[in-house]
């Protein structure tokens, strides 16, 4: 991944121009240096690790195009941006063809160059992450739970803390987030791991049959009961029974389940004999059960019985740093299953996976990867292998909240409000917010602070120092020093 302070080497035979660009990039937080010939640049490349070379296309004996070829061959982890005049546009296109990431026309506008540099650095970060995931076999995750985002780490820690006890667990989360995987992890990390793990989807079994499915029935207890049947609670023995989508359970069944939880005994339909239940009960739902209780669709006493410990499974859109690792895991699994030599993703495909919102969560991601592996003709998944819905760009919309001239705000103030909104959406995650905005953390803090320091009027959307520190954490205070 990109180091905290990306390194940029500027190459231009015009010393003043090279120095100007170097100093401008330094002011924007980059570790920038300048050289004044192609040969000097080549010598400098061998002295340390560089992230980006910004080179004029006309350098004399060794041209900018020659440097791009050399970087592509000998330094594949170094990006290149070329600077060209109007008369050299065709050569700039040639530079792109031999490996340059972008080109900037003269006269150089520093703001435009800074945007190009930020994009190149982000692209390189993604490229390095894709390469790392390809080379590294997936490490042993917690029972198949892949990810290192804070929400996933917190979830894995909670699983480890409660797995050894017999408390009833309620797993909450949107559809497709992997709630059953969490339930299996709890079972596998407990002393019950050698016993059965039985999962039942309460929404998939019709209400009249659910009691028989869970508790069992005696022969002749109803019309179609030709033989006796042991219910899932007893089939689970001393293992774990996982009741998925418990929020869909009919109210009449909720009463009977409550009795089982209270008495730890089950009565088979058509029998007067009660049998002890030894299995641990883990439940899951994608519904807001407290709201269901308020609206009388779920029993309050049952809610408290199943919600001794609650584990929330975060949706994929709240764990963007896990997307590529999950996708690579699914690539390896799918490619192995169908016998295709697919290693991973192109950088463009990886970028599109990162940008998509994943309303279907992990289940949708897995489906997307299975499709892509099946369609892939190369050793890597390209953007053309992804589903069409991932290729549609959603146009951004800017809504001006007032038609009154006196209430309109400056562009700087609009930018500050947008930065604040992004921070709120990502719940204060500085790295994620800076990535979305295309700036570094220091710039993120400065954009919020500078306007007020310059005397911007305070209002309902203005940001005060304590609030900034709460949003940005210790990094904000460090950046402001």
Secondary structure, DSSP 8 states (H G I E B T S, - for coil): ---SS-EEEEE-SSHHHHHHHHHHHHHTT-EEEEESSHHHHHHHHTTS--SEEEEES--SSS-HHHHHHHHHHH-TT-EEEEEE-GGGHHHHHHHHHTT-SEEEESS--HHHHHHHHHHHHHHHHHHHHHHHHHHS-----BTTB---SHHHHHHHHHHHHHTTS---EEEE--TTS-HHHHHHHHHHTSTTTTS-EEEEETTTS-HHHHHHHHHEE-TTSSTT--S-EE-HHHHTTTSEEEEETGGGS-HHHHHHHHHHHHHSEEE-BT---EEE--SEEEEEESS-HHHHHHTTSS-HHHHHHH-SEEEE---GGG-GGGHHHHHHHHHHHHHHHHT----EE-HHHHHHHHHS--TTHHHHHHHHHHHHHHH--SSEE-GGGS-HHHH-------------GGG---HHHHHHHHHHHHHHHTTT-HHHHHHHHTS-HHHHHHHHHHHHHTT----TT---HHHHHHHHTHHHHHHH-
